């Protein structure tokens, strides 16, 4: 397919047809103060490529980047090794510039990738069906909450204290417009999750219970009793996975009775990228597929009986019946989904298991070593590749001091839960396959110095 | 049993206090291949004109309205697995739902078969 840019004549002709004299006429309803009338302060009109490269490189040198230091940050975004072939393959023009695949006759490649991606996600999360992806984990989580509202016709969601606070924040923002009531508290630094409290909180008005697995502190709980308790009163269980690599080692939420499983797919194929773009995963039981938001690719046969792929169940989407659409999300994170799918394909089932095993083994080493540091207590009795430490002083300060010493120690709970000073000494430490034994020793030594 | 028709292309069979509702053969032909029918739950109460069901095609969806007021006593579960019944047998096996009629006077403004045929011919 060719993309031909417009000429000035084309633009003038189009403006004449719609009765506008200039492009700016199309923006008259944007308040004047919000429109740019002049150059952007501090930004030159133009610069040579070399000059821009130098400038950007100088800015980048001010960062301590993830690859340059012992790195233990997780809490929803993880530094994993992405094979070089992933980045190479996603840059093929057929993928990189592909338009929304509404015309199956010219989009079979894109559609097949989405179909493969959906298959991988559904199997990974233990669900019947997955969509072609959402923007990121937090928006996928919110969409699951409103999907539960549509299914149960109830508007009270209970959010686990172990749910990522940024996910809670996104849900609260969106709930302002839907009237959903969301119950949520900050976590306590105990080894046990809040499953029992969640079960006790479920009543006949509950639309869904939203639980993270492993949770924000890295703890892992069997979700089966929670699923049973929710189902007993007609509520749904929504499980949120922010570290999909974990599912190479622990049971998938779908296999424990979760009705909807959502998550962040960044760990697989997608780099940290300063926080985005990321990849929302969304899967559910087959019986709820018509209430699922987003794009869905299906397998069919063409007129000659040959296998082909098409976007399916499109009537759920807003371009068909806007007022009755399941969501205003009618797109997907296509390129990140492709990266996920390629990385997952390269790993294979056995490779994913090996990667998960390696992550867990390194995390166990780190937990053992760091627990020996005076002034450090390990919270978890279960974890995958991330656990929480209680330090003898405010973890935010410790993180800053250690960063100055060239060790990126983890994510402090003070940063995640600024309104909960009682857990301010908590530090969430992630240990992936990119961490070396030397890195673990460097963190332990730095903590020993700092917590004396 | 008497059969009525609406200008929204629904047919209604009335037997005692129960009305069986579906869409007409003309309607299914206009719509094309039906891939899904969303039916109302038993016990739902409709006022005349309420959205009662949805007929889905591959790239479109069409609402079906309650032709009269009443309470849903049954939905055609056969359509769950075989929505194409609406295409193949719209006015018999492809029925949508049964209502307990709330107000028989609402039937008075509806068409009989001959009137409906004339109505369709004029479209």
Interface residues (C-beta under 8 A of the other chain):
Chain A: X290 X314 X315 X320 X321 X324
Chain B: X36 X38 X54 X56 X57 X58 X59 X60 X61
